[in-house]
Amino acid sequence: KELANHQALLLVNVCACVRARVRVCPSSGPPRVSEKVAHRQTVRLGSAIKLPCPVEGDPPPLIMWTKDGRNIHSGWIRFRILRMGLKIKEVEADDTGTYICKATNGFGSVNVNYTLIVIGKYEIPFILWSLVRPRFTQPAKMRKRVIARPVGSSVRLKCTASGTPRPDIVWLKDDQPLTEREVGEGRQNRWTLTLKNLTPAHSGRYTCRVSNRAGEINATYKVEVIQRTNSKPVLTGTHPLNTTVDYGGTTSFQCKVRSDVKPVIQWLKRVETNEESRYNSTIEVGDHRFVVLPTGDVWSRPDGSYLNKLLITRAKEEDAGMYICLGANTMGYSFRSAFLTVLPDTKPPIMPVFPAASNSLPWPVIIGIPAGIVFIFGTVLLWFCQSRKQCPPPGSPAAAIPHRVPPCRERERSCAAPSSGSSSLDKDCVSALNYEEYLAQQQQLLLNQGGAAISAKIYPKIYTDIHTHTHSHVDGKVHQHQHIHFQC
């Protein structure tokens, strides 16, 4: 009956507009939600609660409430449908469920949903300590809220958020919810809305509403779709920027170009007067000469612009100077310059190290050659000393051996009594004694033999030659004697 009355009232309103020859009543339209609501409500057992339904429309909408899909009517004693909501008295445990306020008029309808949770009188609500209000987790990616894109490009709107329980997200355009088709086509993941192949109709304000039982947050982007025009490229942003780099360091210049068609992006470096000989080819622009630098790939960005970077590694002093980013298409070109400063090298100069290891001998050879020379010299010296000493001098360990008596000792008598006319001396005596003792001995022998009548005779130099003869007799005896030759 209420529905029939409402439809009759709607018909009267429409007819009144037609009779007044007005195409549409000025404020007519489908119902809309006029206030924010908390879609999850908690109430204690035995208390009362009111679920608001803040909707408005022209003509005024008809309000209907349902619980878990069942219509709430006047037979529900504890339930009372008010103009702006539903009031429940003396809440019972069975009142837990999903409540929907549906507002309808001749132009459309809108729903306001609630989830009602009933807890005991003395029960501590779980939500009091477990709920966490939503918050945006990547605010740095949401700083740019006004976005301009050319026709045909794409844009991504991010509203990444977290909370307990996991929050829900709703996207609106100009305060109207996006249709399932629009959201389905533009959503790549839960928190990002992507709009592709932009047209002027995509321009507007896009709002993301993130909510859970603990609260709600929102963010709004303004998207402006610009018609493409045939014009020369435009360098957007502030790049390239003046840059300073340490000697041997790495840096880069960036160039962002907006163009209707893919442009050609080229980097140039100004050649100073004293550097022209270093380059094979240069180009002249005005009063200066430039060298064309190798250019990497040109990347297309979602906003319709194009990006290119110039990387400089192991910077040296000759890398310093002015660099130019040139963007060109069939309609013309634009350019922008920046300067690179290379700080001087603070490290001490490294002395050149000659490859001594390749030209020098190995260390075993270096050590072995001197050792071999010393060994050979020592061996020769030892042999020379041994060849100079045939008999050990008196007092030496060899002379002190009692059972070895030199032959000259056995023949002292023959040496002591030479004939006056003989000029021979026992050469064993000379070999057994040193030169000074030998002279003293001979002088004493002469004195003893001749007495005072014979004068002492001194032989200042004696050259000896000693060789031995051995004779064997038939009776088995062996006779050995030496021949001593001397010269005064």
Contacts in CASP RR format, 6 or more apart in sequence:
PFRMAT RR
TARGET T0000
AUTHOR 0000-0000-0000
METHOD contacts of the structure
MODEL  1
KELANHQALLLVNVCACVRARVRVCPSSGPPRVSEKVAHRQTVRLGSAIK
LPCPVEGDPPPLIMWTKDGRNIHSGWIRFRILRMGLKIKEVEADDTGTYI
CKATNGFGSVNVNYTLIVIGKYEIPFILWSLVRPRFTQPAKMRKRVIARP
VGSSVRLKCTASGTPRPDIVWLKDDQPLTEREVGEGRQNRWTLTLKNLTP
AHSGRYTCRVSNRAGEINATYKVEVIQRTNSKPVLTGTHPLNTTVDYGGT
TSFQCKVRSDVKPVIQWLKRVETNEESRYNSTIEVGDHRFVVLPTGDVWS
RPDGSYLNKLLITRAKEEDAGMYICLGANTMGYSFRSAFLTVLPDTKPPI
MPVFPAASNSLPWPVIIGIPAGIVFIFGTVLLWFCQSRKQCPPPGSPAAA
IPHRVPPCRERERSCAAPSSGSSSLDKDCVSALNYEEYLAQQQQLLLNQG
GAAISAKIYPKIYTDIHTHTHSHVDGKVHQHQHIHFQC
2 62 0 8 1.000
3 62 0 8 1.000
6 62 0 8 1.000
9 59 0 8 1.000
10 59 0 8 1.000
10 105 0 8 1.000
10 106 0 8 1.000
13 25 0 8 1.000
13 59 0 8 1.000
17 24 0 8 1.000
17 25 0 8 1.000
17 28 0 8 1.000
25 58 0 8 1.000
27 57 0 8 1.000
27 58 0 8 1.000
28 58 0 8 1.000
28 59 0 8 1.000
28 107 0 8 1.000
29 57 0 8 1.000
29 58 0 8 1.000
29 105 0 8 1.000
29 107 0 8 1.000
29 108 0 8 1.000
30 57 0 8 1.000
30 105 0 8 1.000
30 106 0 8 1.000
30 107 0 8 1.000
30 108 0 8 1.000
30 109 0 8 1.000
30 110 0 8 1.000
31 55 0 8 1.000
31 56 0 8 1.000
31 57 0 8 1.000
31 61 0 8 1.000
31 103 0 8 1.000
31 104 0 8 1.000
31 105 0 8 1.000
31 107 0 8 1.000
31 108 0 8 1.000
31 109 0 8 1.000
31 110 0 8 1.000
32 55 0 8 1.000
32 56 0 8 1.000
32 57 0 8 1.000
32 110 0 8 1.000
33 54 0 8 1.000
33 55 0 8 1.000
33 110 0 8 1.000
33 112 0 8 1.000
34 54 0 8 1.000
34 55 0 8 1.000
34 56 0 8 1.000
35 52 0 8 1.000
35 54 0 8 1.000
36 216 0 8 1.000
37 52 0 8 1.000
37 54 0 8 1.000
37 112 0 8 1.000
37 114 0 8 1.000
38 213 0 8 1.000
38 215 0 8 1.000
38 216 0 8 1.000
39 113 0 8 1.000
39 114 0 8 1.000
39 115 0 8 1.000
39 211 0 8 1.000
40 114 0 8 1.000
40 115 0 8 1.000
40 117 0 8 1.000
40 212 0 8 1.000
40 213 0 8 1.000
41 49 0 8 1.000
41 51 0 8 1.000
41 114 0 8 1.000
41 115 0 8 1.000
41 116 0 8 1.000
41 117 0 8 1.000
42 116 0 8 1.000
42 117 0 8 1.000
42 118 0 8 1.000
42 119 0 8 1.000
42 125 0 8 1.000
42 127 0 8 1.000
42 213 0 8 1.000
43 49 0 8 1.000
43 88 0 8 1.000
43 91 0 8 1.000
43 95 0 8 1.000
43 116 0 8 1.000
43 117 0 8 1.000
43 118 0 8 1.000
43 119 0 8 1.000
44 91 0 8 1.000
44 118 0 8 1.000
44 119 0 8 1.000
44 120 0 8 1.000
44 121 0 8 1.000
44 123 0 8 1.000
45 91 0 8 1.000
45 92 0 8 1.000
45 93 0 8 1.000
45 118 0 8 1.000
45 119 0 8 1.000
45 120 0 8 1.000
45 121 0 8 1.000
46 90 0 8 1.000
46 91 0 8 1.000
46 92 0 8 1.000
46 121 0 8 1.000
47 90 0 8 1.000
47 91 0 8 1.000
48 87 0 8 1.000
48 88 0 8 1.000
48 89 0 8 1.000
48 90 0 8 1.000
48 91 0 8 1.000
49 87 0 8 1.000
49 88 0 8 1.000
49 91 0 8 1.000
49 116 0 8 1.000
50 82 0 8 1.000
50 85 0 8 1.000
50 86 0 8 1.000
50 87 0 8 1.000
50 88 0 8 1.000
51 85 0 8 1.000
51 86 0 8 1.000
51 87 0 8 1.000
51 88 0 8 1.000
51 99 0 8 1.000
51 101 0 8 1.000
51 114 0 8 1.000
51 116 0 8 1.000
52 84 0 8 1.000
52 85 0 8 1.000
53 63 0 8 1.000
53 65 0 8 1.000
53 84 0 8 1.000
53 85 0 8 1.000
53 86 0 8 1.000
53 101 0 8 1.000
53 103 0 8 1.000
53 112 0 8 1.000
54 84 0 8 1.000
54 112 0 8 1.000
55 61 0 8 1.000
55 63 0 8 1.000
55 101 0 8 1.000
55 103 0 8 1.000
55 110 0 8 1.000
55 112 0 8 1.000
57 103 0 8 1.000
57 105 0 8 1.000
58 105 0 8 1.000
59 105 0 8 1.000
59 106 0 8 1.000
60 105 0 8 1.000
61 103 0 8 1.000
61 104 0 8 1.000
61 105 0 8 1.000
61 109 0 8 1.000
61 110 0 8 1.000
62 103 0 8 1.000
62 104 0 8 1.000
62 105 0 8 1.000
63 81 0 8 1.000
63 83 0 8 1.000
63 85 0 8 1.000
63 101 0 8 1.000
63 102 0 8 1.000
63 103 0 8 1.000
64 71 0 8 1.000
64 101 0 8 1.000
64 102 0 8 1.000
64 104 0 8 1.000
65 71 0 8 1.000
65 72 0 8 1.000
65 79 0 8 1.000
65 81 0 8 1.000
65 85 0 8 1.000
65 86 0 8 1.000
65 99 0 8 1.000
65 100 0 8 1.000
65 101 0 8 1.000
65 102 0 8 1.000
66 72 0 8 1.000
66 99 0 8 1.000
66 100 0 8 1.000
66 102 0 8 1.000
67 97 0 8 1.000
67 98 0 8 1.000
67 99 0 8 1.000
68 97 0 8 1.000
68 98 0 8 1.000
69 98 0 8 1.000
69 100 0 8 1.000
72 79 0 8 1.000
72 81 0 8 1.000
72 86 0 8 1.000
78 88 0 8 1.000
78 89 0 8 1.000
78 90 0 8 1.000
78 91 0 8 1.000
78 92 0 8 1.000
79 86 0 8 1.000
79 87 0 8 1.000
79 88 0 8 1.000
80 86 0 8 1.000
80 87 0 8 1.000
80 88 0 8 1.000
80 89 0 8 1.000
85 101 0 8 1.000
86 99 0 8 1.000
86 101 0 8 1.000
88 95 0 8 1.000
91 118 0 8 1.000
92 118 0 8 1.000
93 118 0 8 1.000
95 116 0 8 1.000
95 118 0 8 1.000
96 116 0 8 1.000
96 117 0 8 1.000
96 118 0 8 1.000
97 115 0 8 1.000
97 116 0 8 1.000
98 113 0 8 1.000
98 114 0 8 1.000
98 115 0 8 1.000
98 116 0 8 1.000
99 113 0 8 1.000
99 114 0 8 1.000
99 115 0 8 1.000
99 116 0 8 1.000
100 111 0 8 1.000
100 112 0 8 1.000
100 113 0 8 1.000
100 114 0 8 1.000
101 111 0 8 1.000
101 112 0 8 1.000
101 113 0 8 1.000
101 114 0 8 1.000
102 109 0 8 1.000
102 110 0 8 1.000
102 111 0 8 1.000
103 109 0 8 1.000
103 110 0 8 1.000
103 111 0 8 1.000
103 112 0 8 1.000
117 127 0 8 1.000
119 125 0 8 1.000
127 213 0 8 1.000
127 214 0 8 1.000
130 164 0 8 1.000
131 164 0 8 1.000
131 165 0 8 1.000
131 212 0 8 1.000
131 213 0 8 1.000
131 214 0 8 1.000
132 162 0 8 1.000
132 163 0 8 1.000
132 164 0 8 1.000
132 212 0 8 1.000
132 214 0 8 1.000
133 163 0 8 1.000
133 212 0 8 1.000
133 214 0 8 1.000
133 215 0 8 1.000
133 217 0 8 1.000
134 161 0 8 1.000
134 162 0 8 1.000
134 163 0 8 1.000
134 167 0 8 1.000
134 210 0 8 1.000
134 211 0 8 1.000
134 212 0 8 1.000
134 214 0 8 1.000
134 215 0 8 1.000
134 216 0 8 1.000
134 217 0 8 1.000
135 161 0 8 1.000
135 162 0 8 1.000
135 163 0 8 1.000
135 217 0 8 1.000
136 142 0 8 1.000
136 159 0 8 1.000
136 160 0 8 1.000
136 161 0 8 1.000
136 210 0 8 1.000
136 217 0 8 1.000
136 219 0 8 1.000
137 160 0 8 1.000
137 161 0 8 1.000
137 162 0 8 1.000
138 158 0 8 1.000
138 160 0 8 1.000
141 158 0 8 1.000
141 160 0 8 1.000
142 158 0 8 1.000
142 159 0 8 1.000
142 219 0 8 1.000
145 219 0 8 1.000
145 220 0 8 1.000
145 221 0 8 1.000
145 222 0 8 1.000
146 221 0 8 1.000
146 222 0 8 1.000
146 224 0 8 1.000
147 155 0 8 1.000
147 221 0 8 1.000
147 222 0 8 1.000
147 223 0 8 1.000
147 224 0 8 1.000
147 303 0 8 1.000
148 224 0 8 1.000
148 225 0 8 1.000
148 226 0 8 1.000
148 303 0 8 1.000
149 155 0 8 1.000
149 198 0 8 1.000
149 223 0 8 1.000
149 224 0 8 1.000
149 225 0 8 1.000
149 226 0 8 1.000
149 302 0 8 1.000
149 303 0 8 1.000
149 304 0 8 1.000
150 198 0 8 1.000
150 225 0 8 1.000
150 226 0 8 1.000
150 227 0 8 1.000
150 228 0 8 1.000
150 258 0 8 1.000
150 260 0 8 1.000
150 304 0 8 1.000
151 198 0 8 1.000
151 199 0 8 1.000
151 200 0 8 1.000
151 225 0 8 1.000
151 226 0 8 1.000
151 227 0 8 1.000
151 228 0 8 1.000
152 197 0 8 1.000
152 198 0 8 1.000
152 199 0 8 1.000
152 228 0 8 1.000
153 198 0 8 1.000
153 302 0 8 1.000
153 303 0 8 1.000
153 304 0 8 1.000
154 194 0 8 1.000
154 195 0 8 1.000
154 196 0 8 1.000
154 197 0 8 1.000
154 198 0 8 1.000
154 302 0 8 1.000
155 194 0 8 1.000
155 195 0 8 1.000
155 198 0 8 1.000
155 223 0 8 1.000
155 302 0 8 1.000
155 303 0 8 1.000
156 188 0 8 1.000
156 192 0 8 1.000
156 193 0 8 1.000
156 194 0 8 1.000
156 195 0 8 1.000
156 302 0 8 1.000
157 192 0 8 1.000
157 193 0 8 1.000
157 194 0 8 1.000
157 195 0 8 1.000
157 206 0 8 1.000
157 208 0 8 1.000
157 221 0 8 1.000
157 223 0 8 1.000
158 191 0 8 1.000
158 192 0 8 1.000
159 169 0 8 1.000
159 191 0 8 1.000
159 192 0 8 1.000
159 193 0 8 1.000
159 208 0 8 1.000
159 210 0 8 1.000
159 219 0 8 1.000
160 191 0 8 1.000
160 192 0 8 1.000
161 167 0 8 1.000
161 169 0 8 1.000
161 191 0 8 1.000
161 210 0 8 1.000
161 217 0 8 1.000
163 212 0 8 1.000
163 214 0 8 1.000
164 212 0 8 1.000
164 214 0 8 1.000
165 212 0 8 1.000
165 213 0 8 1.000
166 212 0 8 1.000
167 210 0 8 1.000
167 211 0 8 1.000
167 212 0 8 1.000
168 210 0 8 1.000
168 211 0 8 1.000
168 212 0 8 1.000
169 190 0 8 1.000
169 191 0 8 1.000
169 208 0 8 1.000
169 209 0 8 1.000
169 210 0 8 1.000
170 177 0 8 1.000
170 208 0 8 1.000
170 209 0 8 1.000
170 211 0 8 1.000
171 177 0 8 1.000
171 178 0 8 1.000
171 183 0 8 1.000
171 193 0 8 1.000
171 206 0 8 1.000
171 207 0 8 1.000
171 208 0 8 1.000
171 209 0 8 1.000
172 178 0 8 1.000
172 206 0 8 1.000
172 207 0 8 1.000
172 208 0 8 1.000
172 209 0 8 1.000
173 182 0 8 1.000
173 204 0 8 1.000
173 205 0 8 1.000
173 206 0 8 1.000
173 207 0 8 1.000
174 204 0 8 1.000
174 205 0 8 1.000
175 205 0 8 1.000
175 207 0 8 1.000
183 193 0 8 1.000
185 196 0 8 1.000
186 193 0 8 1.000
186 194 0 8 1.000
186 195 0 8 1.000
186 196 0 8 1.000
187 193 0 8 1.000
187 194 0 8 1.000
188 194 0 8 1.000
193 206 0 8 1.000
193 208 0 8 1.000
195 202 0 8 1.000
195 223 0 8 1.000
198 223 0 8 1.000
198 225 0 8 1.000
199 225 0 8 1.000
200 225 0 8 1.000
200 227 0 8 1.000
201 225 0 8 1.000
202 223 0 8 1.000
202 225 0 8 1.000
203 223 0 8 1.000
203 224 0 8 1.000
203 225 0 8 1.000
204 222 0 8 1.000
204 223 0 8 1.000
204 224 0 8 1.000
205 220 0 8 1.000
205 221 0 8 1.000
205 222 0 8 1.000
205 223 0 8 1.000
206 220 0 8 1.000
206 221 0 8 1.000
206 222 0 8 1.000
206 223 0 8 1.000
207 218 0 8 1.000
207 219 0 8 1.000
207 220 0 8 1.000
207 221 0 8 1.000
208 218 0 8 1.000
208 219 0 8 1.000
208 220 0 8 1.000
209 216 0 8 1.000
209 217 0 8 1.000
209 218 0 8 1.000
210 216 0 8 1.000
210 217 0 8 1.000
210 218 0 8 1.000
211 217 0 8 1.000
228 260 0 8 1.000
229 260 0 8 1.000
230 260 0 8 1.000
230 331 0 8 1.000
231 260 0 8 1.000
231 331 0 8 1.000
232 259 0 8 1.000
232 328 0 8 1.000
232 329 0 8 1.000
232 331 0 8 1.000
232 332 0 8 1.000
232 333 0 8 1.000
232 334 0 8 1.000
233 257 0 8 1.000
233 258 0 8 1.000
233 259 0 8 1.000
233 263 0 8 1.000
233 327 0 8 1.000
233 328 0 8 1.000
233 329 0 8 1.000
233 331 0 8 1.000
233 332 0 8 1.000
233 333 0 8 1.000
233 334 0 8 1.000
234 257 0 8 1.000
234 258 0 8 1.000
234 259 0 8 1.000
234 334 0 8 1.000
235 255 0 8 1.000
235 256 0 8 1.000
235 257 0 8 1.000
235 258 0 8 1.000
235 325 0 8 1.000
235 327 0 8 1.000
235 334 0 8 1.000
235 335 0 8 1.000
235 336 0 8 1.000
236 256 0 8 1.000
236 257 0 8 1.000
236 258 0 8 1.000
236 305 0 8 1.000
237 256 0 8 1.000
239 253 0 8 1.000
239 254 0 8 1.000
239 255 0 8 1.000
239 256 0 8 1.000
239 325 0 8 1.000
239 336 0 8 1.000
239 338 0 8 1.000
240 253 0 8 1.000
240 254 0 8 1.000
240 255 0 8 1.000
240 310 0 8 1.000
240 323 0 8 1.000
240 325 0 8 1.000
240 336 0 8 1.000
240 337 0 8 1.000
240 338 0 8 1.000
241 253 0 8 1.000
241 338 0 8 1.000
242 338 0 8 1.000
242 339 0 8 1.000
242 340 0 8 1.000
242 341 0 8 1.000
243 251 0 8 1.000
243 253 0 8 1.000
243 338 0 8 1.000
243 339 0 8 1.000
243 340 0 8 1.000
243 341 0 8 1.000
244 340 0 8 1.000
244 341 0 8 1.000
244 342 0 8 1.000
244 343 0 8 1.000
245 251 0 8 1.000
245 312 0 8 1.000
245 315 0 8 1.000
245 340 0 8 1.000
245 341 0 8 1.000
245 342 0 8 1.000
245 343 0 8 1.000
246 315 0 8 1.000
246 342 0 8 1.000
246 343 0 8 1.000
247 315 0 8 1.000
247 316 0 8 1.000
247 317 0 8 1.000
247 342 0 8 1.000
247 343 0 8 1.000
247 344 0 8 1.000
247 345 0 8 1.000
247 346 0 8 1.000
248 314 0 8 1.000
248 315 0 8 1.000
248 316 0 8 1.000
248 345 0 8 1.000
249 313 0 8 1.000
249 314 0 8 1.000
249 315 0 8 1.000
250 311 0 8 1.000
250 312 0 8 1.000
250 313 0 8 1.000
250 314 0 8 1.000
250 315 0 8 1.000
251 312 0 8 1.000
251 315 0 8 1.000
251 340 0 8 1.000
252 309 0 8 1.000
252 310 0 8 1.000
252 311 0 8 1.000
252 312 0 8 1.000
253 267 0 8 1.000
253 309 0 8 1.000
253 310 0 8 1.000
253 312 0 8 1.000
253 323 0 8 1.000
253 325 0 8 1.000
253 338 0 8 1.000
253 340 0 8 1.000
254 307 0 8 1.000
254 308 0 8 1.000
254 309 0 8 1.000
254 310 0 8 1.000
255 265 0 8 1.000
255 267 0 8 1.000
255 307 0 8 1.000
255 308 0 8 1.000
255 309 0 8 1.000
255 310 0 8 1.000
255 325 0 8 1.000
255 327 0 8 1.000
255 336 0 8 1.000
256 301 0 8 1.000
256 305 0 8 1.000
256 306 0 8 1.000
256 307 0 8 1.000
257 263 0 8 1.000
257 265 0 8 1.000
257 305 0 8 1.000
257 306 0 8 1.000
257 307 0 8 1.000
257 308 0 8 1.000
257 325 0 8 1.000
257 327 0 8 1.000
257 334 0 8 1.000
258 304 0 8 1.000
258 305 0 8 1.000
258 306 0 8 1.000
259 305 0 8 1.000
259 306 0 8 1.000
259 327 0 8 1.000
259 329 0 8 1.000
260 329 0 8 1.000
261 329 0 8 1.000
261 330 0 8 1.000
262 298 0 8 1.000
262 300 0 8 1.000
262 306 0 8 1.000
262 329 0 8 1.000
263 298 0 8 1.000
263 306 0 8 1.000
263 327 0 8 1.000
263 328 0 8 1.000
263 329 0 8 1.000
264 298 0 8 1.000
264 327 0 8 1.000
264 328 0 8 1.000
264 329 0 8 1.000
265 295 0 8 1.000
265 298 0 8 1.000
265 306 0 8 1.000
265 308 0 8 1.000
265 325 0 8 1.000
265 326 0 8 1.000
265 327 0 8 1.000
266 292 0 8 1.000
266 293 0 8 1.000
266 295 0 8 1.000
266 325 0 8 1.000
266 326 0 8 1.000
266 327 0 8 1.000
266 328 0 8 1.000
267 292 0 8 1.000
267 293 0 8 1.000
267 295 0 8 1.000
267 308 0 8 1.000
267 310 0 8 1.000
267 323 0 8 1.000
267 324 0 8 1.000
267 325 0 8 1.000
267 326 0 8 1.000
268 283 0 8 1.000
268 285 0 8 1.000
268 290 0 8 1.000
268 291 0 8 1.000
268 292 0 8 1.000
268 293 0 8 1.000
268 323 0 8 1.000
268 324 0 8 1.000
268 326 0 8 1.000
269 290 0 8 1.000
269 291 0 8 1.000
269 293 0 8 1.000
269 321 0 8 1.000
269 322 0 8 1.000
269 323 0 8 1.000
269 324 0 8 1.000
270 288 0 8 1.000
270 289 0 8 1.000
270 290 0 8 1.000
270 321 0 8 1.000
270 322 0 8 1.000
270 323 0 8 1.000
270 324 0 8 1.000
271 279 0 8 1.000
271 282 0 8 1.000
271 288 0 8 1.000
271 289 0 8 1.000
271 290 0 8 1.000
271 291 0 8 1.000
272 321 0 8 1.000
275 318 0 8 1.000
276 282 0 8 1.000
276 289 0 8 1.000
278 318 0 8 1.000
279 291 0 8 1.000
281 291 0 8 1.000
281 292 0 8 1.000
282 289 0 8 1.000
282 290 0 8 1.000
282 291 0 8 1.000
283 289 0 8 1.000
283 290 0 8 1.000
283 291 0 8 1.000
283 292 0 8 1.000
284 290 0 8 1.000
290 324 0 8 1.000
293 310 0 8 1.000
293 323 0 8 1.000
295 308 0 8 1.000
295 310 0 8 1.000
296 308 0 8 1.000
296 309 0 8 1.000
297 308 0 8 1.000
298 306 0 8 1.000
298 307 0 8 1.000
298 308 0 8 1.000
299 306 0 8 1.000
299 307 0 8 1.000
299 308 0 8 1.000
300 306 0 8 1.000
301 307 0 8 1.000
308 325 0 8 1.000
310 323 0 8 1.000
310 325 0 8 1.000
312 319 0 8 1.000
312 340 0 8 1.000
315 340 0 8 1.000
315 342 0 8 1.000
316 342 0 8 1.000
317 342 0 8 1.000
317 344 0 8 1.000
319 340 0 8 1.000
319 342 0 8 1.000
320 339 0 8 1.000
320 340 0 8 1.000
320 341 0 8 1.000
320 342 0 8 1.000
321 339 0 8 1.000
321 340 0 8 1.000
321 341 0 8 1.000
322 337 0 8 1.000
322 338 0 8 1.000
322 339 0 8 1.000
322 340 0 8 1.000
323 337 0 8 1.000
323 338 0 8 1.000
323 339 0 8 1.000
323 340 0 8 1.000
324 335 0 8 1.000
324 336 0 8 1.000
324 337 0 8 1.000
325 335 0 8 1.000
325 336 0 8 1.000
325 337 0 8 1.000
325 338 0 8 1.000
326 333 0 8 1.000
326 334 0 8 1.000
326 335 0 8 1.000
327 333 0 8 1.000
327 334 0 8 1.000
327 335 0 8 1.000
328 334 0 8 1.000
360 366 0 8 1.000
390 431 0 8 1.000
391 398 0 8 1.000
391 406 0 8 1.000
391 431 0 8 1.000
391 432 0 8 1.000
392 398 0 8 1.000
392 399 0 8 1.000
393 399 0 8 1.000
393 434 0 8 1.000
394 433 0 8 1.000
394 437 0 8 1.000
398 404 0 8 1.000
406 428 0 8 1.000
406 431 0 8 1.000
406 432 0 8 1.000
407 428 0 8 1.000
407 482 0 8 1.000
408 415 0 8 1.000
408 426 0 8 1.000
408 428 0 8 1.000
408 429 0 8 1.000
408 430 0 8 1.000
408 431 0 8 1.000
408 432 0 8 1.000
408 433 0 8 1.000
409 432 0 8 1.000
411 426 0 8 1.000
411 428 0 8 1.000
411 429 0 8 1.000
412 429 0 8 1.000
414 426 0 8 1.000
415 425 0 8 1.000
415 426 0 8 1.000
415 429 0 8 1.000
415 445 0 8 1.000
416 445 0 8 1.000
416 448 0 8 1.000
417 449 0 8 1.000
418 424 0 8 1.000
418 425 0 8 1.000
418 445 0 8 1.000
418 449 0 8 1.000
420 449 0 8 1.000
423 488 0 8 1.000
424 484 0 8 1.000
424 486 0 8 1.000
425 442 0 8 1.000
425 484 0 8 1.000
425 486 0 8 1.000
426 484 0 8 1.000
427 464 0 8 1.000
427 465 0 8 1.000
427 466 0 8 1.000
427 482 0 8 1.000
427 484 0 8 1.000
427 485 0 8 1.000
427 486 0 8 1.000
428 466 0 8 1.000
428 482 0 8 1.000
428 484 0 8 1.000
429 438 0 8 1.000
429 441 0 8 1.000
430 438 0 8 1.000
430 462 0 8 1.000
430 464 0 8 1.000
430 486 0 8 1.000
431 464 0 8 1.000
431 466 0 8 1.000
433 441 0 8 1.000
435 462 0 8 1.000
438 462 0 8 1.000
439 458 0 8 1.000
439 459 0 8 1.000
442 457 0 8 1.000
442 459 0 8 1.000
443 456 0 8 1.000
443 457 0 8 1.000
443 458 0 8 1.000
446 454 0 8 1.000
446 456 0 8 1.000
446 457 0 8 1.000
447 454 0 8 1.000
447 456 0 8 1.000
459 488 0 8 1.000
461 488 0 8 1.000
462 486 0 8 1.000
462 487 0 8 1.000
462 488 0 8 1.000
463 486 0 8 1.000
463 487 0 8 1.000
464 484 0 8 1.000
464 485 0 8 1.000
464 486 0 8 1.000
465 484 0 8 1.000
465 485 0 8 1.000
465 486 0 8 1.000
466 482 0 8 1.000
466 483 0 8 1.000
466 484 0 8 1.000
466 485 0 8 1.000
467 482 0 8 1.000
467 483 0 8 1.000
468 480 0 8 1.000
468 481 0 8 1.000
468 482 0 8 1.000
468 483 0 8 1.000
469 480 0 8 1.000
469 481 0 8 1.000
469 482 0 8 1.000
469 483 0 8 1.000
470 478 0 8 1.000
470 479 0 8 1.000
470 480 0 8 1.000
471 478 0 8 1.000
471 479 0 8 1.000
471 480 0 8 1.000
471 481 0 8 1.000
472 478 0 8 1.000
472 479 0 8 1.000
473 479 0 8 1.000
END
